[in-house]
Amino acid sequence: MITIPLFEAMAAIGGRSNKPVSPAGYVHFVTLDSREVREGTLFVALKGQRADGHDFIPEAEKRGAVAAVVEHEAAGVRIPQFTVPSSVRALGDLARIWRGRLNIPVIAVTGSVGKTCTKELIAHVLEVKFNTHKSRKNFNNEIGLPTELMNLNERHQCSVVEFGMRNLNQINYLSRIARPSISVITNTGMSHIEILGSRENIAKAKAEILEGMDSEGMLIINRDDDFYGYFKSLARCRVISFGTNPGADVRISDVQLNEKANPAFKLNGFPVEMKNSAGKHLVYNAAAAYAVAVQTGVGQEDIAARFATFSAPDRHGSFSYSGNGALLLDNTYNAAPDSIRSSLHTLSELAGNGKRTVAVIGEMLELGAYSEEAHRQTGKIIAGMNGPELLVTVGKNAKSVGEEAQKKNWKHFEDAAAAAEYLSGEVTGDDIVLLQGSNGVRLDLVVEALVR
């Protein structure tokens, strides 16, 4: 069991206690949720959009909390309350010392697209050798990451976490908390360009992952990425690259897709396949995971076996079937120009054999001044392809995709509900349907309508 002296925890967050702190007091668990409190818990009261954690301090006390971290004191509470300027910052400080209690590798993943799937794939492979902790879903910000790190215990042998960001200095903050042993940057795209203003600033933000690393660490980066040289120049540690470039340390070659879009390929000449996930983009995720696994001592045969059983997270490249048998390629969680381009090429490779290809492209959000250009560029890519045989665009700005694509069989809808109604009567069992758009467009509703 990990233990932190209560006095040390108070000092680490710069808290001011309203009661004497016993030298014999210890913290065994940290949580933001009063329902998770047990004996030896330090409860951190956060004020959220829906609830204020300060209102639940009495409940936390009843359940066995030894103290509470607060921004203002709650009345009628007997346990010590440590007042701090920011409970969020205090949470990060606690996670930093918690992580320091464990001498295990922490693998951190960031990137414009593919980071969640890469994180899941790395953890899936490492589980063959290690008791592996991984962060849940999108617990990747200044609240989620510290929460996940404090779920680590002495039984864990490694941890795989994800770093998200919306602006500069956020990954810097996360990296100094997690202190990664191995960092992975999947790529540099246009996600969050509305806030950051340029791909150069996006690359700068991703490079902040290096801030919490030392010279004994390892940076794994995409050799095909435009900012490969920039990332490598900043690294103060060993660099391993992956990609199709002949100079990549982990080289991708011989990529093929079967009729379900499951990729088979070679990594440094070693053949692997992914039987439960769809899309050519997964090859890059797998190459990054391969690099991590090899560097941590996992054998090639074990890596191949784990790739074969990996299922992509829901809406991140998963596949399913409609009620009438159409193959659905589900990338509805998020979208950016690069990821949609990759998905479209996947769809084009599946054309033929009596199958009709259908592309349902939702609006790409958070592109700011680049939105019009990005959507029209996506349309131009479609214009240069033989397919899809039916193009459906959803959302205001997605209309530019259809205009540029100049496909005869094009339908546009302002919202997912209208698109779902149309496609429910249009899609047949002989179709292959790609669905991709930003999460806010809710193309998942279209998927739900089709699978009924």
C-alpha positions as CSV (number, residue, x, y, z in Angstrom):
1,M,0.0,0.0,0.0
2,I,1.3,3.5,-0.9
3,T,1.4,5.8,2.1
4,I,2.1,9.5,2.4
5,P,2.4,11.2,5.7
6,L,-0.5,13.6,6.1
7,F,1.8,16.4,7.1
8,E,3.9,15.8,4.0
9,A,0.8,15.9,1.8
10,M,-0.2,19.2,3.4
11,A,3.2,20.7,2.8
12,A,3.3,19.5,-0.8
13,I,0.2,21.4,-1.7
14,G,1.1,24.5,0.3
15,G,-2.0,24.0,2.4
16,R,-3.0,25.9,5.6
17,S,-4.7,23.5,8.1
18,N,-7.5,24.7,10.3
19,K,-6.6,22.0,12.9
20,P,-3.4,20.4,14.2
21,V,-2.2,17.7,12.0
22,S,-1.2,14.4,13.7
23,P,2.4,13.2,12.9
24,A,0.8,9.7,12.9
25,G,-1.7,10.5,10.2
26,Y,-1.2,8.9,6.8
27,V,-2.9,9.1,3.4
28,H,-3.5,5.8,1.6
29,F,-5.9,7.1,-1.1
30,V,-6.8,10.4,-2.8
31,T,-10.2,11.0,-4.5
32,L,-12.5,13.8,-5.8
33,D,-15.6,11.6,-5.3
34,S,-17.0,11.3,-1.8
35,R,-18.6,8.0,-2.8
36,E,-15.1,6.5,-3.2
37,V,-13.8,7.6,0.2
38,R,-12.6,4.9,2.6
39,E,-10.4,4.8,5.7
40,G,-7.2,6.8,5.1
41,T,-8.5,8.9,2.2
42,L,-7.6,12.5,1.5
43,F,-10.6,14.1,-0.1
44,V,-10.1,16.9,-2.6
45,A,-13.0,19.2,-2.9
46,L,-13.4,20.6,-6.5
47,K,-16.0,23.0,-7.6
48,G,-17.4,21.6,-10.9
49,Q,-20.1,22.7,-13.3
50,R,-22.7,20.4,-11.9
51,A,-21.7,20.1,-8.2
52,D,-19.4,21.6,-5.6
53,G,-17.2,19.1,-3.8
54,H,-17.2,21.3,-0.8
55,D,-20.8,20.3,-0.2
56,F,-19.7,16.7,0.2
57,I,-17.0,17.1,2.8
58,P,-19.3,16.0,5.7
59,E,-20.1,12.8,3.7
60,A,-16.4,12.2,3.1
61,E,-15.7,12.6,6.8
62,K,-18.4,10.0,7.7
63,R,-16.8,7.5,5.2
64,G,-13.4,7.8,6.8
65,A,-11.5,10.7,5.2
66,V,-8.5,11.8,7.3
67,A,-8.6,15.3,5.9
68,A,-10.0,17.5,3.0
69,V,-8.3,19.8,0.6
70,V,-10.5,22.9,0.2
71,E,-10.6,26.4,-1.3
72,H,-12.9,27.4,1.6
73,E,-13.7,25.7,4.8
74,A,-16.9,23.7,5.4
75,A,-18.7,24.3,8.7
76,G,-19.3,21.5,11.2
77,V,-16.5,19.3,10.1
78,R,-14.1,17.7,12.6
79,I,-11.3,16.5,10.2
80,P,-8.5,18.9,9.2
81,Q,-9.2,21.0,6.2
82,F,-6.2,22.2,4.1
83,T,-7.0,25.5,2.5
84,V,-5.3,26.1,-0.9
85,P,-5.7,28.8,-3.6
86,S,-6.6,26.1,-6.2
87,S,-7.8,22.5,-5.5
88,V,-7.0,21.6,-9.1
89,R,-3.3,22.6,-8.6
90,A,-3.3,20.8,-5.2
91,L,-4.5,17.7,-7.0
92,G,-1.6,17.9,-9.4
93,D,0.9,18.4,-6.5
94,L,-0.5,15.3,-4.8
95,A,-0.3,13.2,-7.9
96,R,3.4,14.3,-8.4
97,I,4.4,12.9,-5.0
98,W,2.2,9.9,-5.4
99,R,3.9,9.0,-8.7
100,G,7.3,9.5,-7.1
101,R,6.5,6.7,-4.6
102,L,6.6,4.2,-7.4
103,N,9.8,3.4,-9.4
104,I,8.0,2.1,-12.5
105,P,8.0,3.2,-16.1
106,V,5.3,5.7,-17.1
107,I,4.5,5.8,-20.8
108,A,2.8,9.0,-21.9
109,V,1.1,9.5,-25.3
110,T,0.1,12.7,-27.0
111,G,-0.6,13.8,-30.6
112,S,-3.2,15.5,-32.8
113,V,-4.9,12.3,-33.8
114,G,-4.6,8.7,-32.7
115,K,-3.5,9.2,-29.1
116,T,-6.3,7.3,-27.4
117,C,-6.1,4.4,-29.7
118,T,-2.3,4.3,-29.4
119,K,-2.5,4.5,-25.6
120,E,-5.0,1.6,-25.6
121,L,-2.8,-0.5,-28.0
122,I,0.4,0.1,-26.0
123,A,-1.4,-1.0,-22.8
124,H,-2.9,-4.0,-24.5
125,V,0.6,-5.2,-25.7
126,L,2.4,-4.5,-22.4
127,E,-0.2,-6.5,-20.4
128,V,1.4,-9.7,-21.8
129,K,4.4,-9.1,-19.6
130,F,3.5,-6.4,-17.0
131,N,0.7,-5.7,-14.5
132,T,-0.2,-2.6,-16.5
133,H,-2.2,0.5,-15.4
134,K,-3.8,2.6,-18.1
135,S,-5.8,5.8,-17.9
136,R,-9.5,5.5,-18.5
137,K,-11.1,7.0,-21.6
138,N,-10.2,10.6,-21.8
139,F,-8.8,11.2,-18.3
140,N,-6.1,13.2,-20.0
141,N,-6.3,16.8,-18.6
142,E,-5.2,18.6,-15.4
143,I,-7.9,16.8,-13.4
144,G,-8.1,13.5,-15.2
145,L,-4.4,12.7,-15.4
146,P,-3.6,13.3,-11.6
147,T,-6.7,11.3,-10.8
148,E,-5.5,8.3,-12.8
149,L,-1.9,8.5,-11.5
150,M,-3.3,8.3,-8.0
151,N,-5.0,5.0,-8.9
152,L,-1.5,3.5,-9.2
153,N,-0.5,1.1,-6.4
154,E,2.5,-1.0,-5.5
155,R,1.2,-4.0,-7.6
156,H,1.5,-2.0,-10.9
157,Q,4.6,-2.6,-13.0
158,C,4.0,0.2,-15.5
159,S,1.5,2.9,-16.4
160,V,0.2,4.1,-19.8
161,V,-1.4,7.6,-19.8
162,E,-2.6,10.1,-22.3
163,F,-1.9,13.8,-22.4
164,G,-4.5,16.0,-24.0
165,M,-4.2,19.8,-24.5
166,R,-6.1,22.8,-25.7
167,N,-3.4,25.4,-25.3
168,L,0.3,26.0,-24.6
169,N,1.7,25.0,-21.2
170,Q,-0.9,22.3,-20.5
171,I,1.2,19.3,-21.6
172,N,4.2,20.9,-19.8
173,Y,2.1,20.8,-16.6
174,L,1.0,17.2,-17.1
175,S,4.5,16.0,-18.0
176,R,6.0,17.5,-14.8
177,I,3.5,15.6,-12.8
178,A,3.8,12.3,-14.6
179,R,7.5,12.4,-15.3
180,P,7.3,10.0,-18.3
181,S,10.0,7.3,-18.8
182,I,8.8,7.0,-22.4
183,S,6.9,9.6,-24.4
184,V,5.1,9.1,-27.7
185,I,4.0,11.8,-30.1
186,T,1.8,10.3,-32.7
187,N,1.7,13.2,-35.1
188,T,1.1,16.9,-35.6
189,G,-2.1,17.8,-37.3
190,M,-4.6,20.7,-37.1
191,S,-6.6,19.8,-34.0
192,H,-7.0,22.9,-31.8
193,I,-5.6,25.2,-34.4
194,E,-8.5,27.6,-33.7
195,I,-6.8,28.2,-30.3
196,L,-3.2,27.8,-31.1
197,G,-3.2,29.6,-34.4
198,S,-0.6,27.5,-36.4
199,R,0.7,24.0,-36.7
200,E,4.0,25.3,-35.4
201,N,2.4,26.2,-32.2
202,I,0.7,22.8,-32.1
203,A,4.1,21.2,-32.4
204,K,5.4,23.4,-29.7
205,A,2.6,22.4,-27.4
206,K,3.2,18.7,-28.2
207,A,6.9,19.1,-27.5
208,E,6.2,20.1,-24.0
209,I,5.9,16.4,-23.2
210,L,9.7,16.5,-22.9
211,E,9.6,18.9,-20.0
212,G,9.1,16.2,-17.4
213,M,11.6,13.8,-18.8
214,D,15.3,13.3,-18.0
215,S,18.2,12.0,-20.1
216,E,17.4,8.4,-19.2
217,G,14.0,8.6,-20.9
218,M,13.0,7.8,-24.5
219,L,11.0,9.8,-27.1
220,I,9.1,7.9,-29.8
221,I,8.1,10.0,-32.7
222,N,6.6,9.7,-36.2
223,R,9.4,9.8,-38.9
224,D,6.8,10.8,-41.5
225,D,5.6,13.8,-39.6
226,D,6.5,17.3,-40.8
227,F,7.8,18.2,-37.4
228,Y,10.0,15.1,-36.8
229,G,13.2,17.1,-37.0
230,Y,11.9,19.7,-34.6
231,F,10.9,17.2,-32.0
232,K,14.2,15.3,-32.4
233,S,16.2,18.6,-32.0
234,L,14.6,19.3,-28.6
235,A,15.0,15.8,-27.1
236,R,17.6,15.5,-24.4
237,C,17.1,11.7,-24.4
238,R,17.2,8.8,-26.8
239,V,14.9,9.1,-29.8
240,I,13.2,6.2,-31.6
241,S,11.2,6.8,-34.8
242,F,8.5,5.0,-36.6
243,G,6.9,5.4,-40.1
244,T,7.2,4.5,-43.8
245,N,10.3,6.6,-44.2
246,P,13.4,4.4,-45.0
247,G,15.2,6.0,-42.1
248,A,12.6,5.1,-39.5
249,D,13.8,2.9,-36.6
250,V,10.5,1.0,-36.8
251,R,9.7,0.9,-40.5
252,I,6.2,0.2,-41.8
253,S,5.8,-1.7,-45.1
254,D,3.6,-4.0,-47.1
255,V,0.3,-2.6,-45.8
256,Q,-2.8,-4.4,-46.9
257,L,-6.5,-4.3,-45.9
258,N,-8.9,-7.2,-46.1
259,E,-12.6,-6.9,-46.9
260,K,-13.4,-5.7,-43.4
261,A,-10.6,-3.1,-43.5
262,N,-8.5,-5.1,-41.0
263,P,-4.9,-4.1,-41.7
264,A,-2.0,-6.6,-42.2
265,F,1.5,-5.1,-42.5
266,K,5.2,-5.5,-41.6
267,L,7.2,-3.7,-39.0
268,N,10.9,-4.0,-39.7
269,G,10.0,-6.9,-41.9
270,F,8.1,-8.8,-39.2
271,P,4.5,-9.6,-40.3
272,V,1.6,-8.6,-38.0
273,E,-2.2,-8.2,-38.5
274,M,-5.0,-6.6,-36.6
275,K,-8.1,-8.8,-36.9
276,N,-10.5,-6.8,-34.7
277,S,-10.0,-3.2,-35.8
278,A,-10.5,-1.3,-39.0
279,G,-8.5,1.3,-40.9
280,K,-5.1,1.9,-42.4
281,H,-4.4,4.7,-39.8
282,L,-4.1,1.9,-37.1
283,V,-0.8,0.9,-38.7
284,Y,0.9,4.0,-37.3
285,N,-0.6,3.4,-33.9
286,A,0.7,-0.1,-34.0
287,A,4.2,1.0,-35.0
288,A,4.4,3.3,-32.0
289,A,3.2,0.5,-29.7
290,Y,5.7,-1.9,-31.3
291,A,8.5,0.6,-30.5
292,V,7.4,0.9,-26.9
293,A,7.0,-2.9,-26.5
294,V,10.4,-3.8,-27.9
295,Q,12.1,-1.2,-25.7
296,T,10.4,-2.6,-22.6
297,G,11.4,-6.2,-23.5
298,V,8.3,-7.7,-25.0
299,G,9.1,-10.3,-27.7
300,Q,7.9,-10.0,-31.3
301,E,5.7,-13.1,-31.2
302,D,3.9,-11.7,-28.1
303,I,3.5,-8.3,-29.8
304,A,2.0,-10.0,-32.9
305,A,-0.4,-12.0,-30.8
306,R,-1.6,-9.0,-28.9
307,F,-2.1,-6.9,-32.1
308,A,-4.3,-9.7,-33.4
309,T,-6.6,-9.6,-30.4
310,F,-6.8,-5.8,-30.1
311,S,-10.1,-4.0,-30.5
312,A,-10.1,-0.3,-31.2
313,P,-12.0,1.8,-28.6
314,D,-15.6,2.5,-29.6
315,R,-15.8,5.2,-32.3
316,H,-12.0,5.3,-32.7
317,G,-11.7,3.0,-35.8
318,S,-14.0,0.2,-34.6
319,F,-16.2,-1.6,-37.1
320,S,-19.7,-3.1,-36.8
321,Y,-22.6,-4.0,-39.0
322,S,-25.9,-2.3,-39.7
323,G,-29.2,-4.2,-39.1
324,N,-29.2,-5.2,-42.7
325,G,-25.6,-6.2,-42.9
326,A,-23.7,-3.1,-44.2
327,L,-20.1,-2.8,-42.9
328,L,-19.8,0.3,-40.7
329,L,-16.4,1.9,-40.2
330,D,-16.9,4.0,-37.1
331,N,-14.6,7.0,-36.6
332,T,-17.3,9.2,-35.1
333,Y,-15.5,10.3,-32.0
334,N,-13.4,13.0,-33.6
335,A,-12.1,14.3,-36.9
336,A,-9.3,16.3,-38.4
337,P,-8.2,16.8,-42.0
338,D,-5.4,14.2,-41.7
339,S,-7.5,11.5,-40.1
340,I,-10.4,12.0,-42.6
341,R,-7.9,11.7,-45.5
342,S,-6.6,8.5,-44.1
343,S,-10.1,7.1,-43.6
344,L,-11.1,8.0,-47.1
345,H,-8.2,6.2,-48.5
346,T,-9.1,3.2,-46.4
347,L,-12.7,3.3,-47.9
348,S,-11.4,3.6,-51.4
349,E,-9.3,0.4,-51.0
350,L,-12.5,-1.5,-50.1
351,A,-14.3,-0.5,-53.2
352,G,-15.4,-3.2,-55.7
353,N,-16.6,-6.8,-55.3
354,G,-20.2,-5.5,-55.7
355,K,-20.0,-3.3,-52.7
356,R,-21.1,0.3,-52.7
357,T,-18.9,2.8,-50.7
358,V,-20.7,5.5,-48.7
359,A,-18.9,8.3,-46.9
360,V,-20.7,10.2,-44.2
361,I,-18.5,13.2,-43.4
362,G,-19.4,15.4,-40.4
363,E,-18.2,18.9,-39.8
364,M,-14.7,19.3,-38.3
365,L,-14.9,21.7,-35.3
366,E,-12.3,23.8,-33.6
367,L,-10.5,24.8,-36.8
368,G,-11.3,28.5,-36.5
369,A,-10.1,30.6,-39.5
370,Y,-8.8,27.4,-41.1
371,S,-12.2,25.8,-41.2
372,E,-13.3,26.8,-44.7
373,E,-9.9,25.8,-46.2
374,A,-9.8,22.5,-44.3
375,H,-13.3,21.4,-45.4
376,R,-12.7,22.5,-49.0
377,Q,-9.4,20.6,-49.1
378,T,-11.2,17.5,-47.9
379,G,-13.6,17.9,-50.7
380,K,-10.8,18.2,-53.2
381,I,-9.4,14.9,-51.9
382,I,-12.7,13.2,-52.5
383,A,-13.0,14.8,-56.0
384,G,-9.7,13.1,-56.9
385,M,-11.0,9.7,-55.9
386,N,-13.1,7.2,-57.8
387,G,-15.5,7.0,-54.9
388,P,-17.4,7.2,-52.7
389,E,-20.5,6.3,-54.7
390,L,-22.6,8.1,-52.1
391,L,-21.4,11.2,-50.2
392,V,-23.3,12.5,-47.2
393,T,-22.1,15.6,-45.4
394,V,-23.5,16.7,-42.0
395,G,-23.1,20.1,-40.3
396,K,-22.9,23.7,-41.6
397,N,-19.3,23.8,-42.7
398,A,-19.3,20.3,-44.0
399,K,-21.3,21.6,-46.9
400,S,-18.0,22.9,-48.4
401,V,-16.8,19.3,-48.6
402,G,-19.6,18.3,-50.9
403,E,-19.3,21.5,-53.0
404,E,-15.7,20.8,-53.7
405,A,-16.1,17.0,-54.1
406,Q,-18.5,17.6,-57.1
407,K,-20.0,14.1,-56.7
408,K,-23.3,13.6,-58.5
409,N,-24.7,11.5,-55.6
410,W,-24.2,13.9,-52.7
411,K,-26.7,14.7,-49.9
412,H,-26.2,17.4,-47.3
413,F,-27.9,17.6,-43.8
414,E,-27.6,20.2,-41.2
415,D,-27.7,17.8,-38.3
416,A,-27.1,14.1,-37.5
417,A,-30.8,13.3,-36.8
418,A,-31.8,14.2,-40.4
419,A,-28.9,12.3,-41.8
420,A,-29.8,9.3,-39.7
421,E,-33.4,9.3,-41.0
422,Y,-32.2,9.5,-44.6
423,L,-29.5,6.8,-44.3
424,S,-31.7,4.4,-42.4
425,G,-33.8,4.1,-45.6
426,E,-30.8,4.3,-48.0
427,V,-28.1,2.0,-46.7
428,T,-28.3,-1.6,-47.9
429,G,-26.5,-4.8,-46.9
430,D,-24.1,-4.4,-49.8
431,D,-22.7,-1.1,-48.6
432,I,-19.5,-0.2,-46.8
433,V,-20.1,3.0,-44.8
434,L,-17.5,5.3,-43.4
435,L,-18.7,7.7,-40.7
436,Q,-16.4,10.4,-39.4
437,G,-16.8,13.9,-37.9
438,S,-16.1,15.8,-34.8
439,N,-17.7,14.5,-31.6
440,G,-20.0,17.6,-31.4
441,V,-21.7,16.7,-34.7
442,R,-23.0,13.4,-33.1
443,L,-22.6,11.1,-36.0
444,D,-22.7,8.3,-33.3
445,L,-26.5,8.8,-33.6
446,V,-26.3,7.8,-37.2
447,V,-24.4,4.6,-36.2
448,E,-27.0,3.9,-33.6
449,A,-29.8,4.3,-36.1
450,L,-28.1,2.0,-38.6
451,V,-27.3,-0.9,-36.2
452,R,-30.9,-1.2,-35.0
